[in-house]
């Protein structure tokens, strides 16, 4: 699956944009991971499992339910652990950078079935 258009634009700006002074591979990887994280403020009920490659970087976004004591409360949002990882090759081999956070599950829109 591909991320939404706004996320793709942000990713392209990070990877391909001109930055005064330039950025190293690690800094670009960190910015890419942060952009991917920002593109996923909420997680769909079925979770996320996305990956792609761009400008020499491979990336993956995965989620899994994160249980809390409030899971049985209908008003409480369900949480998902979101993991964003970026990998690339440099002169010494493969490198990687990862970020993990919690995100709420997207609530069903009017007319959608709740899970």
C-alpha positions as CSV (number, residue, x, y, z in Angstrom):
1,X,0.0,0.0,0.0
2,X,1.1,3.6,-0.5
3,X,0.7,6.4,1.9
4,X,-1.6,9.3,1.2
5,X,-0.7,12.1,-1.3
6,X,0.2,14.6,1.4
7,X,2.6,12.1,3.0
8,X,4.2,11.3,-0.4
9,X,4.8,15.0,-1.1
10,X,6.4,15.4,2.3
11,X,8.6,12.4,1.7
12,X,9.7,13.6,-1.7
13,X,10.6,17.0,-0.2
14,X,12.7,15.4,2.5
15,X,14.5,13.0,0.1
16,X,14.8,15.0,-3.0
17,X,14.5,18.6,-1.9
18,X,17.4,21.1,-1.7
19,X,18.4,21.7,1.8
20,X,20.9,24.5,2.6
21,X,24.2,22.9,3.7
22,X,22.9,19.5,2.6
23,X,22.0,16.5,4.7
24,X,23.7,13.3,5.3
25,X,22.0,9.9,4.7
26,X,21.3,9.5,8.4
27,X,19.7,12.9,8.7
28,X,17.5,12.2,5.6
29,X,16.5,8.8,7.1
30,X,15.5,10.5,10.4
31,X,13.5,13.1,8.5
32,X,11.8,10.4,6.4
33,X,10.9,8.5,9.5
34,X,9.5,11.6,11.1
35,X,7.5,12.5,8.0
36,X,6.0,9.0,7.8
37,X,5.1,9.2,11.5
38,X,3.4,12.5,11.0
39,X,1.4,11.1,8.1
40,X,-0.3,8.6,10.4
41,X,-2.0,10.6,13.1
42,X,-4.6,7.8,13.4
43,X,-4.5,4.1,12.6
44,X,-7.3,2.3,10.8
45,X,-9.0,-0.5,12.8
46,X,-7.3,-3.2,10.6
47,X,-3.9,-1.7,11.4
48,X,-1.1,-0.6,9.0
49,X,1.5,-2.6,7.1
50,X,3.0,-0.4,4.4
51,X,6.4,-0.3,2.7
52,X,8.1,1.3,-0.2
53,X,11.4,2.6,-1.5
54,X,12.4,6.1,-2.5
55,X,15.7,7.8,-3.3
56,X,17.9,4.9,-2.0
57,X,15.9,4.4,1.2
58,X,13.6,1.6,2.0
59,X,10.9,2.2,4.6
60,X,8.1,0.3,6.5
61,X,5.2,1.4,8.6
62,X,3.6,-1.3,10.8
63,X,1.1,-1.2,13.6
64,X,-0.3,-3.6,16.2
65,X,-3.0,-3.1,18.8
66,X,-1.7,-1.8,22.1
67,X,-3.9,-3.2,25.0
68,X,-4.9,-0.9,27.8
69,X,-7.2,-1.3,30.8
70,X,-9.7,1.1,29.1
71,X,-10.1,-1.3,26.1
72,X,-13.5,-2.4,27.4
73,X,-14.8,1.2,27.6
74,X,-16.7,2.1,24.5
75,X,-15.8,5.8,24.7
76,X,-12.1,5.2,25.1
77,X,-10.1,5.2,21.9
78,X,-8.2,2.0,21.2
79,X,-4.5,2.5,20.8
80,X,-2.0,1.0,18.3
81,X,1.7,0.8,18.6
82,X,3.1,2.4,15.4
83,X,6.6,1.4,14.2
84,X,8.3,3.3,11.4
85,X,11.6,2.0,10.2
86,X,14.0,3.3,7.4
87,X,17.0,1.5,6.0
88,X,19.7,2.4,3.5
89,X,23.1,1.3,2.4
90,X,26.3,3.3,3.0
91,X,30.0,2.5,2.5
92,X,30.1,0.3,5.6
93,X,26.9,-1.7,5.0
94,X,23.2,-1.5,5.8
95,X,22.1,1.1,8.3
96,X,18.7,1.6,9.8
97,X,16.7,4.1,11.9
98,X,13.3,3.4,13.7
99,X,10.7,5.4,15.6
100,X,7.9,3.9,17.7
101,X,4.9,5.7,19.2
102,X,1.3,5.1,20.2
103,X,-1.5,6.4,17.9
104,X,-5.3,6.2,18.4
105,X,-7.5,4.0,16.2
106,X,-9.5,6.0,13.7
107,X,-13.2,6.1,14.8
108,X,-15.7,4.9,12.3
109,X,-17.2,7.6,10.1
110,X,-21.0,8.0,9.9
111,X,-22.4,5.1,7.9
112,X,-19.4,2.9,8.5
113,X,-19.7,-0.2,10.6
114,X,-17.8,-0.2,14.0
115,X,-15.5,-3.0,14.7
